[in-house]
Amino acid sequence: MLRTNRILALVMVIVFTASLFALSGCQKEEAVKNKIGLVFDIGGRGDLSFNDSAYAGLERAMADFDIEATYLEPGEGGENREELLRTLAEEGYELIFAVGFLFTDAVISAAADFPESKFALIDGYVPDLTADSNIVCLGFAEHEGSFLVGAAAALKSETGKIGFVGGMNIPLIQKFEAGYRAGAAYVNPDIEVVVNYIGSTGEAFKNPQAGRELALAQCDQGCDVIYHASGASGIGVIAACAERETWVIGVDSDQYLTASDEEKPFVLTSMLKRVDVSVYETIKAFVEGNYEGGYKTFDLSVDGVGYSVSNEAAIADIQDQLEEIKAEIVDGTVVVPTNYEELDAFLAELGG
């Protein structure tokens, strides 16, 4: 009888243990994935620049983490930005990226109504955030990367005249311009920079024809290197420079990689704004339970910005000089201007 009881007890232990394993397996199978959403800005996926860089970060996160991810694109003019953010929040997306400063007001509104969702605003600024906020603003030191490609432009220019084509004429894009002009002047104080902007609304970032026309006009004025910070409009800038066999500098993504075979020889470099890194790192922190609201800046010291070297034949002869300048920025020897006022002071000091 005693032996029978022992056998019965052993069987019960085995059954109980097996049940635990089965339950654990079911829980694992039914585990809810983190839901990550992303809303592009005007230009959308396929702009070969800013939006595509954001998508690259999402795509990498999808490969590395067990997440459910989706993206949405705004309609013409971007009037439905907030609607798309709210749609994702209503569908239970826990971390939602808003790609671009034009989302600022929409993020503030949606975040207030959906406190359980976290929002990551790229390039925008929301005041008075803390680590406990459900908004994190992801910023970049675009001026530092632009300083480096400005130096590259001055080093490569034979005419002493270079160009800048901006998209929307706003402080953010002026930050690119200020860094570019400062970097060029740092190498050659006598350099002349021709500056044009495509427009004053978000549509300026998706007008390749306007970008092409401005680039051609700058070529006609003697510019032999042109840097664009104009999103999808830059497709026209790159095409125009290739047509005129003039150096062009891309932006945000490595645009040598997406240029046509005819265009590649003329893409000197690109100012890399690692939106992909910001998206990936924010998702990583969220998945690992380390999300914090507030502000994060991706600068030269963490390779949040930089310059591409894919066109080795074009960049090799000046790369050592660019690396020396990069080190000076990182160690604080060179403080790069972020706006026109700081640029004027920087140029005055060079001239002094």
BADREN-399835 format. One record per residue (C-alpha): residue in one letter; z, y, x; residue number from 1. Coordinates in pm, 1 decimal, decimal comma. Layout:
// residues N
REC r       pz       py       px   k
REC A        Z        Y        X NUM
...
//
This chain:
// residues 352
REC r       pz       py       px   k
REC M      0,0      0,0      0,0   1
REC L     91,3    233,6    285,3   2
REC R   -239,7    157,6    455,6   3
REC T   -425,9    232,6    132,2   4
REC N   -252,2    570,4     98,6   5
REC R   -341,2    661,2    456,2   6
REC I   -705,6    573,9    396,8   7
REC L   -705,0    777,9     74,8   8
REC A   -550,6   1074,7    253,8   9
REC L   -808,1   1049,7    532,6  10
REC V  -1090,5   1042,7    278,6  11
REC M   -951,2   1351,1    108,1  12
REC V   -932,7   1537,6    439,8  13
REC I  -1293,8   1447,0    517,3  14
REC V  -1410,1   1554,5    171,8  15
REC F  -1214,2   1880,5    194,6  16
REC T  -1354,7   1956,1    540,7  17
REC A  -1709,0   1879,1    427,4  18
REC S  -1658,8   2110,6    130,4  19
REC L  -1552,3   2390,2    361,7  20
REC F  -1863,7   2344,4    574,9  21
REC A  -2081,8   2338,3    264,7  22
REC L  -1917,9   2652,0    130,2  23
REC S  -1958,1   2823,3    464,3  24
REC G  -2325,2   2726,1    466,8  25
REC C  -2376,8   2866,2    118,3  26
REC Q  -2206,1   3189,2    210,5  27
REC K  -2425,6   3220,3    515,5  28
REC E  -2738,8   3159,0    311,2  29
REC E  -2627,0   3408,2     49,0  30
REC A  -2518,4   3674,6    299,0  31
REC V  -2650,4   4012,4    193,7  32
REC K  -2872,4   4179,1    451,5  33
REC N  -2820,8   4543,2    542,9  34
REC K  -3081,0   4746,1    354,1  35
REC I  -3246,7   5016,7    562,7  36
REC G  -3487,1   5270,8    413,2  37
REC L  -3708,5   5534,0    571,5  38
REC V  -3903,9   5818,8    416,3  39
REC F  -4188,1   5963,5    621,7  40
REC D  -4286,0   6326,5    613,7  41
REC I  -4632,3   6474,2    559,5  42
REC G  -4888,3   6290,8    765,6  43
REC G  -4714,4   5960,4    702,4  44
REC R  -4758,4   5637,9    888,3  45
REC G  -5073,9   5650,7   1096,7  46
REC D  -5032,9   6006,8   1225,6  47
REC L  -5029,7   5862,4   1581,5  48
REC S  -4738,4   6094,4   1657,8  49
REC F  -4402,8   6183,0   1498,7  50
REC N  -4401,8   5951,9   1195,1  51
REC D  -4544,7   5660,2   1387,8  52
REC S  -4271,1   5697,4   1647,3  53
REC A  -4009,8   5669,5   1371,6  54
REC Y  -4179,7   5359,0   1236,3  55
REC A  -4183,8   5202,0   1583,6  56
REC G  -3804,4   5229,2   1592,7  57
REC L  -3773,4   5072,8   1247,2  58
REC E  -4012,5   4793,8   1342,5  59
REC R  -3815,3   4714,6   1658,1  60
REC A  -3491,0   4704,7   1459,9  61
REC M  -3647,9   4467,1   1208,0  62
REC A  -3726,9   4230,5   1495,7  63
REC D  -3380,9   4252,3   1651,5  64
REC F  -3149,8   4261,8   1349,4  65
REC D  -3122,9   4068,7   1024,8  66
REC I  -3204,8   4361,3    798,0  67
REC E  -3412,0   4432,8    491,4  68
REC A  -3623,0   4742,9    551,5  69
REC T  -3878,8   4948,1    365,6  70
REC Y  -4050,1   5285,5    394,3  71
REC L  -4196,0   5539,4    154,5  72
REC E  -4441,9   5826,6    196,5  73
REC P  -4424,8   6159,6     11,6  74
REC G  -4703,5   6286,2   -206,9  75
REC E  -4936,7   6573,9   -128,3  76
REC G  -4731,7   6870,8    -11,1  77
REC G  -4414,7   6663,5     13,9  78
REC E  -4259,8   6795,6   -307,5  79
REC N  -4110,2   6454,4   -391,7  80
REC R  -3906,0   6413,1    -72,8  81
REC E  -3573,2   6419,4   -256,9  82
REC E  -3698,5   6190,7   -530,9  83
REC L  -3787,5   5926,6   -272,0  84
REC L  -3447,9   5951,8   -101,2  85
REC R  -3276,9   5911,2   -437,5  86
REC T  -3496,9   5613,9   -526,1  87
REC L  -3385,3   5430,3   -213,3  88
REC A  -3019,5   5517,2   -271,0  89
REC E  -3037,5   5398,8   -632,6  90
REC E  -3186,9   5069,5   -512,6  91
REC G  -2888,9   5010,4   -286,9  92
REC Y  -3028,6   5108,6     51,0  93
REC E  -2728,3   5166,3    272,6  94
REC L  -2885,7   5367,0    555,0  95
REC I  -3172,4   5601,0    474,9  96
REC F  -3378,1   5794,4    730,2  97
REC A  -3540,9   6124,6    645,0  98
REC V  -3814,7   6193,8    897,3  99
REC G  -3834,3   6566,9    956,8 100
REC F  -3647,3   6895,6    916,9 101
REC L  -3820,6   6966,2    584,9 102
REC F  -3590,9   6702,6    432,6 103
REC T  -3276,2   6905,3    504,9 104
REC D  -3206,6   7035,2    153,4 105
REC A  -3309,4   6703,3     -2,0 106
REC V  -3068,6   6510,2    221,7 107
REC I  -2779,0   6745,8    144,4 108
REC S  -2835,5   6698,3   -228,6 109
REC A  -2889,3   6320,3   -222,4 110
REC A  -2598,3   6256,3     13,2 111
REC A  -2361,8   6443,1   -220,3 112
REC D  -2462,9   6227,7   -517,1 113
REC F  -2470,6   5896,2   -327,5 114
REC P  -2157,7   5894,2   -108,1 115
REC E  -2184,7   5519,1    -48,0 116
REC S  -2523,0   5557,7    123,7 117
REC K  -2557,5   5686,5    479,8 118
REC F  -2834,5   5932,1    565,3 119
REC A  -2996,3   6000,4    903,5 120
REC L  -3181,0   6333,2    916,9 121
REC I  -3430,3   6362,3   1201,3 122
REC D  -3477,0   6716,0   1339,4 123
REC G  -3281,9   6883,6   1060,9 124
REC Y  -2941,8   7049,6   1075,7 125
REC V  -2661,6   7035,9    821,5 126
REC P  -2357,2   7250,2    907,6 127
REC D  -1994,7   7135,4    920,8 128
REC L  -2052,7   6761,0    946,8 129
REC T  -1781,7   6532,7   1083,7 130
REC A  -1767,8   6171,0   1197,2 131
REC D  -1665,3   6077,4    843,3 132
REC S  -1967,3   6244,7    682,4 133
REC N  -2240,0   6026,3    532,3 134
REC I  -2502,9   6234,7    712,0 135
REC V  -2592,3   6217,9   1080,0 136
REC C  -2835,3   6472,4   1223,8 137
REC L  -3055,5   6329,5   1498,5 138
REC G  -3178,6   6603,0   1731,9 139
REC F  -3383,5   6614,2   2049,7 140
REC A  -3414,9   6831,4   2358,3 141
REC E  -3786,4   6891,5   2294,2 142
REC H  -3773,4   7195,0   2521,0 143
REC E  -3678,0   6978,5   2820,0 144
REC G  -3967,5   6736,8   2774,6 145
REC S  -4200,9   7028,1   2709,0 146
REC F  -4085,0   7192,9   3032,2 147
REC L  -4202,9   6887,4   3224,8 148
REC V  -4547,2   6875,8   3063,3 149
REC G  -4575,3   7252,9   3111,3 150
REC A  -4515,7   7195,4   3480,4 151
REC A  -4779,1   6920,2   3472,5 152
REC A  -5027,6   7155,8   3306,7 153
REC A  -4974,8   7426,1   3570,3 154
REC L  -5004,9   7174,0   3852,8 155
REC K  -5334,9   7045,0   3714,6 156
REC S  -5490,7   7373,7   3603,8 157
REC E  -5772,3   7511,1   3816,6 158
REC T  -5836,6   7821,5   3606,7 159
REC G  -5477,3   7943,0   3593,4 160
REC K  -5500,8   7947,7   3214,7 161
REC I  -5358,7   7681,4   2982,6 162
REC G  -5316,8   7648,5   2605,3 163
REC F  -5061,1   7556,6   2342,2 164
REC V  -5148,9   7459,0   1985,1 165
REC G  -4851,7   7446,4   1750,2 166
REC G  -4845,5   7312,2   1396,8 167
REC M  -4611,5   7504,2   1167,0 168
REC N  -4490,9   7833,8   1314,7 169
REC I  -4115,4   7778,2   1292,9 170
REC P  -3823,0   7777,6   1541,2 171
REC L  -3846,8   7401,8   1597,2 172
REC I  -4206,4   7417,8   1721,1 173
REC Q  -4136,6   7743,1   1906,5 174
REC K  -3882,0   7535,9   2098,3 175
REC F  -4169,8   7319,2   2226,0 176
REC E  -4364,8   7630,6   2314,2 177
REC A  -4074,2   7794,3   2498,1 178
REC G  -4014,1   7487,4   2712,3 179
REC Y  -4384,4   7445,7   2787,3 180
REC R  -4436,2   7806,8   2892,6 181
REC A  -4118,7   7802,6   3103,1 182
REC G  -4220,9   7482,0   3281,3 183
REC A  -4565,5   7617,2   3358,8 184
REC A  -4422,8   7943,7   3492,9 185
REC Y  -4167,9   7752,6   3702,3 186
REC V  -4458,8   7599,3   3892,3 187
REC N  -4689,3   7901,8   3881,7 188
REC P  -4531,8   8236,5   3781,3 189
REC D  -4882,7   8382,4   3736,7 190
REC I  -4998,4   8118,2   3488,2 191
REC E  -5149,8   8248,8   3163,0 192
REC V  -5068,9   8062,7   2841,5 193
REC V  -5279,1   8105,4   2526,6 194
REC V  -5074,0   8025,2   2214,6 195
REC N  -5200,0   7953,3   1863,2 196
REC Y  -5033,9   7810,7   1552,2 197
REC I  -5216,5   7632,2   1272,9 198
REC G  -5012,8   7762,7    979,7 199
REC S  -4682,1   7845,7    816,2 200
REC T  -4633,9   7545,4    585,2 201
REC G  -4592,4   7172,2    633,3 202
REC E  -4965,4   7127,5    577,1 203
REC A  -5014,4   7262,8    930,5 204
REC F  -4910,3   6921,2   1060,9 205
REC K  -5200,9   6739,3    897,9 206
REC N  -5506,5   6954,9    955,6 207
REC P  -5708,7   6798,0   1239,9 208
REC Q  -6004,6   7026,5   1174,9 209
REC A  -5794,1   7337,8   1231,3 210
REC G  -5646,3   7180,9   1542,8 211
REC R  -5994,3   7109,1   1673,2 212
REC E  -6115,4   7463,0   1610,0 213
REC L  -5817,8   7622,8   1785,5 214
REC A  -5854,5   7390,9   2084,9 215
REC L  -6225,5   7468,4   2115,6 216
REC A  -6147,0   7840,4   2100,9 217
REC Q  -5889,8   7801,9   2378,1 218
REC C  -6141,3   7611,9   2589,0 219
REC D  -6386,1   7898,2   2537,4 220
REC Q  -6118,4   8135,3   2668,2 221
REC G  -6090,9   7936,9   2990,8 222
REC C  -5796,7   7707,0   2920,0 223
REC D  -5837,3   7384,5   3113,0 224
REC V  -5518,1   7211,5   2991,7 225
REC I  -5400,9   7221,0   2627,8 226
REC Y  -5070,0   7091,8   2490,2 227
REC H  -5031,9   7037,4   2117,9 228
REC A  -4718,0   7006,5   1906,7 229
REC S  -4888,4   6969,9   1571,4 230
REC G  -4839,9   6617,7   1438,4 231
REC A  -5153,9   6465,7   1288,7 232
REC S  -5341,7   6793,2   1348,5 233
REC G  -5331,1   6700,0   1715,0 234
REC I  -5594,7   6434,8   1650,3 235
REC G  -5841,6   6724,3   1631,3 236
REC V  -5699,6   6887,4   1945,5 237
REC I  -5745,9   6567,2   2144,5 238
REC A  -6100,5   6520,3   2013,9 239
REC A  -6195,2   6879,1   2105,3 240
REC C  -6057,8   6850,2   2457,8 241
REC A  -6243,8   6525,6   2515,6 242
REC E  -6560,6   6691,2   2384,8 243
REC R  -6517,6   6976,1   2635,2 244
REC E  -6392,1   6740,3   2909,7 245
REC T  -6065,5   6934,6   2931,1 246
REC W  -5717,3   6799,1   2994,2 247
REC V  -5504,5   6751,2   2681,7 248
REC I  -5134,2   6675,4   2652,6 249
REC G  -5012,9   6475,0   2354,3 250
REC V  -4677,4   6488,0   2179,8 251
REC D  -4401,6   6266,0   2039,0 252
REC S  -4574,0   5931,8   2105,9 253
REC D  -4779,2   5826,0   2409,2 254
REC Q  -5111,8   5944,4   2271,7 255
REC Y  -5309,8   5797,0   2559,5 256
REC L  -5243,1   5459,3   2398,8 257
REC T  -5394,1   5560,7   2065,1 258
REC A  -5681,1   5771,4   2197,9 259
REC S  -6036,4   5638,8   2179,5 260
REC D  -6204,5   5508,5   2492,5 261
REC E  -6398,4   5834,3   2513,5 262
REC E  -6078,9   6041,1   2486,5 263
REC K  -5848,9   5845,4   2717,6 264
REC P  -5974,2   5993,6   3048,2 265
REC F  -5874,7   6343,0   2930,5 266
REC V  -5522,5   6265,6   2806,0 267
REC L  -5323,2   6386,1   3104,8 268
REC T  -4984,2   6287,9   2962,3 269
REC S  -4776,7   6317,7   2644,9 270
REC M  -4438,8   6475,1   2583,4 271
REC L  -4238,7   6179,9   2462,2 272
REC K  -3994,4   6258,9   2185,9 273
REC R  -3821,0   5927,7   2140,6 274
REC V  -3780,6   5930,7   1766,6 275
REC D  -3815,2   5553,2   1791,6 276
REC V  -3503,0   5536,1   2009,7 277
REC S  -3303,6   5751,8   1767,6 278
REC V  -3400,2   5532,5   1471,0 279
REC Y  -3331,0   5208,2   1653,9 280
REC E  -2995,9   5319,0   1797,8 281
REC T  -2878,2   5451,4   1461,5 282
REC I  -2965,1   5122,5   1289,8 283
REC K  -2794,6   4929,0   1570,2 284
REC A  -2476,2   5132,9   1529,9 285
REC F  -2482,8   5085,4   1152,6 286
REC V  -2537,8   4708,7   1167,1 287
REC E  -2256,3   4674,5   1420,1 288
REC G  -2021,1   4880,7   1205,2 289
REC N  -2022,6   5183,1   1435,7 290
REC Y  -2204,8   5439,6   1222,6 291
REC E  -2065,6   5792,3   1250,8 292
REC G  -2174,0   6107,3   1076,5 293
REC G  -2219,4   6434,7   1259,2 294
REC Y  -2465,9   6516,2   1532,4 295
REC K  -2644,3   6320,1   1804,3 296
REC T  -2877,7   6475,9   2060,2 297
REC F  -3131,0   6275,6   2259,3 298
REC D  -3208,0   6468,9   2577,3 299
REC L  -3365,2   6411,2   2917,7 300
REC S  -3048,1   6258,0   3062,6 301
REC V  -3068,3   5963,2   2820,9 302
REC D  -3450,0   5949,3   2815,9 303
REC G  -3448,3   6088,2   2463,1 304
REC V  -3744,2   6297,4   2576,9 305
REC G  -3977,9   6267,0   2873,1 306
REC Y  -4342,1   6237,5   2969,4 307
REC S  -4585,4   5946,5   2970,8 308
REC V  -4755,2   5800,4   3275,6 309
REC S  -5005,8   5567,8   3106,0 310
REC N  -5301,3   5757,7   3254,6 311
REC E  -5199,2   5668,5   3608,5 312
REC A  -5516,3   5803,9   3765,6 313
REC A  -5447,7   6147,3   3618,8 314
REC I  -5071,8   6182,0   3666,4 315
REC A  -5009,0   5999,1   3994,8 316
REC D  -5071,5   6295,6   4226,8 317
REC I  -4809,6   6515,4   4055,8 318
REC Q  -4553,0   6258,8   3944,5 319
REC D  -4321,4   6308,5   4244,5 320
REC Q  -4303,9   6681,7   4170,9 321
REC L  -4234,6   6617,9   3804,6 322
REC E  -3953,2   6378,1   3891,0 323
REC E  -3795,3   6640,1   4117,5 324
REC I  -3806,8   6893,8   3834,4 325
REC K  -3665,0   6635,9   3593,1 326
REC A  -3368,2   6582,3   3826,1 327
REC E  -3309,1   6957,3   3839,8 328
REC I  -3293,9   6975,1   3461,4 329
REC V  -3061,3   6677,2   3431,8 330
REC D  -2817,7   6807,9   3694,1 331
REC G  -2817,5   7155,8   3540,7 332
REC T  -2993,9   7338,1   3822,9 333
REC V  -3263,8   7437,6   3575,4 334
REC V  -3155,7   7545,1   3226,9 335
REC V  -3456,5   7525,2   2995,5 336
REC P  -3500,1   7797,1   2729,6 337
REC T  -3503,0   7694,1   2364,9 338
REC N  -3640,2   8011,5   2201,0 339
REC Y  -3832,4   8329,8   2272,0 340
REC E  -3525,7   8532,1   2371,7 341
REC E  -3415,4   8272,6   2625,2 342
REC L  -3774,6   8236,3   2744,3 343
REC D  -3802,2   8608,5   2814,2 344
REC A  -3481,5   8594,5   3019,7 345
REC F  -3603,4   8286,9   3207,6 346
REC L  -3938,1   8448,8   3291,8 347
REC A  -3768,4   8772,0   3395,8 348
REC E  -3544,0   8580,2   3634,1 349
REC L  -3845,0   8402,7   3786,3 350
REC G  -4017,9   8737,2   3830,7 351
REC G  -3705,8   8895,8   3977,7 352
//
